[in-house]
């Protein structure tokens, strides 16, 4: 079921990426593409460009783990504006941040990420895809922003959650979707 859910997410990401009205540029994951979501929205509106971290398969997941068969590490049929091949995880980052943080003025951070999950769910009709999307967004938001000892850290110091291919209980993926914050 986990694999099928991620395959459904990849299919949804392809459809969502096709309709993005902007150019996507992959950047190395050593520098933050934007200081905040306002800077991101300015780049989109002024330059019709959206910068996202390029997925590095060798650092995808916990240290020492290798996820060569993870569905988000598969190559998509898309390239960025520089001709760089995009993995499905790159599509996820671009689509999620564009629809979830750019379309509405939602800041990065705990509340913004929850609202972003709801916005992305609103444009993802397939229940199986929604299940994997919840793992990739809502669960990772919970880890990044609500784990023990994180309150005293800045958003940049918190880092990103270790990548895992898991599904939460289905009711977690379906609760509080309601209306998206747009």
KEKE-3310 file (N, C-alpha, C; in steps of 0.2 Angstrom, whole numbers, plus 5000, padded with zeros to 4 digits):
npx = (5004:5010:5020:5011:5003:5013:5016:5004:5005:5016:5010:5000:5008:5015:5004:5001:5013:5014:5005:5010:5013:5025:5044:5054:5069:5082:5092:5108:5108:5114:5113:5100:5086:5078:5075:5063:5046:5040:5050:5051:5039:5040:5051:5044:5034:5041:5051:5046:5050:5055:5063:5070:5076:5088:5086:5096:5101:5110:5110:5097:5086:5089:5105:5117:5107:5100:5090:5087:5076:5065:5050:5050:5063:5064:5067:5058:5049:5052:5062:5072:5074:5087:5089:5092:5089:5074:5069:5056:5054:5059:5049:5039:5043:5043:5030:5022:5027:5024:5010:5006:5012:5015:5004:4995:4997:5006:5017:5032:5035:5027:5012:5010:5015:5006:4994:4998:4999:4985:4981:4988:4983:4970:4971:4974:4966:4966:4964:4974:4986:4985:4987:5001:5006:5002:5011:5023:5022:5013:5017:5031:5032:5027:5037:5048:5044:5038:5044:5053:5062:5064:5058:5067:5075:5079:5070:5079:5089:5083:5082:5078:5066:5071:5070:5057:5048:5033:5016:5004:4991:4976:4965:4972:4977:4965:4959:4953:4954:4945:4941:4953:4967:4966)
npy = (4994:5006:5009:5009:5021:5031:5030:5034:5047:5052:5052:5062:5073:5074:5079:5091:5098:5100:5110:5121:5139:5144:5145:5132:5131:5121:5121:5119:5110:5117:5130:5141:5144:5155:5168:5170:5167:5178:5183:5173:5174:5186:5184:5174:5182:5193:5188:5176:5164:5150:5144:5129:5117:5105:5088:5077:5061:5054:5059:5058:5053:5045:5046:5034:5026:5019:5024:5019:5013:5021:5029:5043:5046:5042:5046:5059:5064:5077:5092:5105:5123:5124:5113:5102:5086:5081:5074:5065:5069:5082:5088:5087:5096:5108:5109:5108:5120:5130:5130:5129:5138:5150:5154:5158:5170:5163:5160:5152:5139:5133:5135:5139:5129:5119:5125:5125:5111:5109:5116:5110:5098:5101:5102:5089:5076:5062:5049:5040:5046:5057:5052:5048:5061:5067:5061:5066:5080:5085:5076:5078:5091:5091:5084:5093:5105:5102:5093:5087:5099:5108:5121:5131:5133:5141:5142:5138:5131:5120:5111:5098:5085:5067:5057:5046:5032:5030:5028:5037:5034:5032:5041:5052:5058:5062:5071:5087:5093:5100:5116:5124:5135:5149)
npz = (5000:5004:4993:4982:4986:4985:4971:4966:4971:4963:4951:4952:4955:4943:4934:4941:4940:4927:4924:4931:4930:4929:4928:4933:4943:4948:4963:4971:4987:4997:5000:5005:4995:4996:5008:5015:5013:5007:4999:4990:4984:4977:4968:4960:4955:4949:4941:4935:4940:4949:4962:4968:4980:4974:4973:4981:4979:4987:4999:5003:5015:5031:5038:5031:5026:5012:4998:4986:4979:4982:4978:4976:4972:4959:4942:4934:4919:4917:4915:4923:4921:4916:4910:4918:4924:4933:4948:4955:4968:4967:4959:4969:4978:4971:4966:4978:4986:4977:4974:4988:4996:4988:4980:4990:5003:5013:5026:5029:5041:5057:5057:5044:5036:5040:5034:5021:5018:5018:5007:4997:4997:4993:4979:4975:4971:4971:4983:4987:4983:4991:5004:5004:5001:5013:5022:5017:5019:5030:5041:5041:5044:5057:5063:5061:5067:5080:5088:5103:5111:5100:5101:5104:5094:5078:5063:5052:5059:5063:5053:5041:5041:5042:5028:5025:5020:5023:5029:5037:5050:5041:5045:5049:5038:5032:5041:5045:5033:5025:5020:5009:5014:5005)
capx = (5000:5014:5022:5005:5002:5018:5015:4999:5007:5020:5006:4997:5013:5016:4998:5001:5019:5012:5001:5013:5014:5032:5049:5057:5076:5085:5098:5111:5104:5119:5111:5093:5084:5074:5075:5057:5041:5039:5055:5050:5033:5043:5055:5039:5030:5045:5056:5043:5055:5054:5069:5069:5082:5089:5086:5103:5099:5115:5108:5090:5084:5093:5112:5118:5101:5100:5083:5087:5070:5060:5047:5052:5069:5064:5067:5052:5050:5053:5069:5071:5075:5094:5090:5093:5083:5070:5067:5049:5055:5060:5042:5035:5045:5041:5022:5020:5029:5021:5003:5004:5015:5015:4997:4992:5003:5007:5024:5035:5034:5022:5005:5011:5016:4999:4990:5001:4997:4978:4981:4990:4978:4964:4973:4976:4960:4967:4965:4980:4991:4984:4990:5008:5007:5002:5017:5028:5021:5011:5021:5037:5030:5026:5044:5052:5042:5035:5048:5056:5068:5064:5056:5072:5079:5077:5068:5085:5093:5079:5084:5073:5065:5074:5066:5055:5042:5028:5010:5001:4984:4972:4961:4977:4977:4959:4956:4954:4956:4940:4943:4960:4968:4969)
capy = (5000:5012:5010:5011:5027:5035:5030:5039:5054:5054:5053:5068:5078:5076:5083:5097:5101:5102:5116:5127:5144:5147:5141:5130:5131:5117:5124:5115:5110:5120:5137:5142:5147:5161:5170:5169:5166:5184:5184:5168:5176:5191:5180:5172:5188:5197:5184:5170:5159:5147:5140:5123:5113:5099:5082:5073:5054:5051:5062:5057:5048:5045:5044:5027:5022:5021:5023:5019:5011:5025:5032:5050:5046:5040:5052:5061:5066:5084:5095:5112:5128:5123:5106:5097:5081:5082:5068:5066:5073:5089:5090:5088:5103:5114:5110:5110:5127:5135:5130:5129:5144:5155:5156:5161:5173:5159:5160:5145:5138:5128:5136:5140:5122:5116:5128:5123:5104:5109:5119:5105:5092:5103:5101:5082:5073:5055:5048:5037:5051:5062:5048:5049:5068:5069:5059:5070:5087:5086:5072:5081:5098:5089:5083:5099:5110:5101:5088:5089:5103:5112:5127:5136:5134:5145:5137:5136:5127:5114:5106:5094:5078:5062:5055:5039:5030:5028:5031:5038:5031:5035:5046:5058:5061:5065:5075:5094:5095:5105:5121:5126:5142:5153)
capz = (5000:5004:4987:4978:4987:4982:4964:4965:4972:4958:4945:4954:4954:4935:4932:4944:4938:4920:4924:4934:4925:4930:4926:4939:4943:4954:4966:4976:4993:5002:5001:5005:4989:4998:5015:5017:5008:5003:4994:4985:4980:4973:4963:4955:4951:4945:4936:4933:4941:4956:4964:4973:4981:4970:4977:4981:4981:4992:5006:5004:5020:5037:5037:5030:5023:5004:4996:4978:4976:4984:4972:4975:4969:4952:4937:4930:4912:4916:4917:4925:4915:4914:4907:4923:4925:4939:4951:4958:4974:4965:4957:4975:4981:4966:4966:4985:4987:4972:4976:4995:4999:4983:4978:4996:5007:5019:5028:5031:5049:5059:5055:5037:5034:5040:5029:5015:5017:5016:5000:4992:4997:4989:4972:4975:4972:4972:4990:4988:4983:4997:5009:5003:5002:5020:5025:5015:5021:5037:5046:5041:5047:5064:5066:5061:5071:5086:5092:5109:5111:5094:5102:5105:5088:5073:5057:5049:5064:5064:5048:5038:5044:5039:5023:5026:5016:5028:5029:5044:5050:5036:5047:5050:5031:5030:5046:5045:5026:5024:5015:5009:5015:4999)
cpx = (5004:5017:5017:5003:5007:5018:5010:5001:5011:5016:5002:5002:5015:5010:4999:5007:5017:5008:5004:5015:5021:5037:5052:5065:5078:5091:5101:5108:5109:5117:5103:5091:5081:5075:5069:5052:5039:5044:5054:5044:5036:5047:5050:5036:5035:5049:5052:5047:5054:5060:5068:5076:5082:5090:5093:5101:5104:5113:5101:5089:5089:5100:5113:5113:5102:5093:5083:5080:5064:5057:5048:5059:5070:5064:5060:5054:5052:5060:5067:5074:5082:5095:5091:5087:5080:5068:5060:5049:5056:5053:5038:5037:5043:5033:5020:5021:5025:5013:5001:5007:5015:5009:4994:4998:5003:5015:5026:5035:5028:5015:5005:5011:5009:4994:4992:4999:4989:4977:4983:4986:4972:4965:4975:4970:4961:4968:4971:4986:4991:4987:4997:5010:5007:5008:5023:5028:5019:5015:5028:5037:5030:5033:5048:5050:5039:5038:5051:5062:5069:5062:5061:5076:5076:5074:5074:5089:5089:5080:5077:5072:5069:5068:5064:5049:5037:5022:5007:4994:4980:4968:4966:4977:4971:4956:4958:4956:4951:4942:4950:4961:4971:4966)
cpy = (5006:5014:5012:5019:5032:5035:5034:5046:5056:5056:5060:5074:5079:5080:5090:5101:5104:5109:5122:5132:5147:5142:5139:5129:5127:5121:5119:5116:5113:5127:5137:5146:5154:5162:5169:5168:5172:5185:5179:5171:5182:5189:5178:5177:5192:5194:5178:5164:5156:5142:5135:5120:5107:5093:5079:5066:5052:5054:5061:5051:5049:5043:5036:5023:5024:5019:5022:5017:5016:5029:5039:5051:5044:5047:5053:5062:5073:5086:5102:5117:5128:5116:5101:5092:5082:5075:5070:5070:5081:5092:5091:5095:5109:5115:5112:5117:5132:5135:5131:5136:5150:5158:5160:5164:5169:5158:5153:5145:5134:5129:5137:5133:5118:5118:5125:5116:5104:5111:5114:5099:5094:5102:5094:5078:5065:5053:5044:5042:5056:5058:5049:5057:5070:5067:5064:5077:5087:5082:5076:5088:5096:5088:5089:5104:5109:5095:5091:5093:5108:5119:5133:5137:5138:5140:5134:5130:5120:5109:5102:5087:5073:5059:5048:5038:5027:5031:5032:5034:5035:5041:5053:5061:5064:5070:5083:5097:5101:5110:5123:5134:5146:5160)
cpz = (5000:4997:4982:4979:4985:4974:4962:4966:4966:4952:4946:4953:4947:4933:4935:4941:4931:4919:4928:4929:4926:4928:4933:4938:4949:4956:4970:4983:4999:5004:5001:4999:4991:5006:5018:5011:5004:4998:4988:4981:4975:4967:4958:4951:4947:4940:4933:4934:4948:4957:4969:4974:4977:4974:4976:4984:4987:4999:5007:5009:5026:5035:5036:5027:5016:5002:4989:4975:4978:4978:4971:4972:4961:4947:4934:4923:4911:4918:4919:4919:4913:4911:4912:4924:4932:4942:4954:4964:4973:4963:4963:4978:4977:4967:4973:4987:4983:4974:4983:4998:4994:4982:4984:5000:5014:5021:5029:5038:5050:5056:5047:5033:5034:5035:5022:5013:5015:5009:4995:4992:4993:4982:4970:4976:4973:4980:4992:4988:4989:5003:5010:5004:5009:5024:5023:5017:5028:5042:5046:5045:5055:5067:5066:5066:5078:5090:5098:5108:5105:5095:5102:5099:5082:5067:5054:5053:5065:5059:5046:5041:5039:5034:5025:5022:5020:5027:5036:5044:5045:5039:5048:5043:5029:5035:5044:5038:5024:5018:5015:5011:5009:5000)
residu = (UNK:UNK:UNK:UNK:UNK:UNK:UNK:UNK:UNK:UNK:UNK:UNK:UNK:UNK:UNK:UNK:UNK:UNK:UNK:UNK:UNK:UNK:UNK:UNK:UNK:UNK:UNK:UNK:UNK:UNK:UNK:UNK:UNK:UNK:UNK:UNK:UNK:UNK:UNK:UNK:UNK:UNK:UNK:UNK:UNK:UNK:UNK:UNK:UNK:UNK:UNK:UNK:UNK:UNK:UNK:UNK:UNK:UNK:UNK:UNK:UNK:UNK:UNK:UNK:UNK:UNK:UNK:UNK:UNK:UNK:UNK:UNK:UNK:UNK:UNK:UNK:UNK:UNK:UNK:UNK:UNK:UNK:UNK:UNK:UNK:UNK:UNK:UNK:UNK:UNK:UNK:UNK:UNK:UNK:UNK:UNK:UNK:UNK:UNK:UNK:UNK:UNK:UNK:UNK:UNK:UNK:UNK:UNK:UNK:UNK:UNK:UNK:UNK:UNK:UNK:UNK:UNK:UNK:UNK:UNK:UNK:UNK:UNK:UNK:UNK:UNK:UNK:UNK:UNK:UNK:UNK:UNK:UNK:UNK:UNK:UNK:UNK:UNK:UNK:UNK:UNK:UNK:UNK:UNK:UNK:UNK:UNK:UNK:UNK:UNK:UNK:UNK:UNK:UNK:UNK:UNK:UNK:UNK:UNK:UNK:UNK:UNK:UNK:UNK:UNK:UNK:UNK:UNK:UNK:UNK:UNK:UNK:UNK:UNK:UNK:UNK:UNK:UNK:UNK:UNK:UNK:UNK)
# end
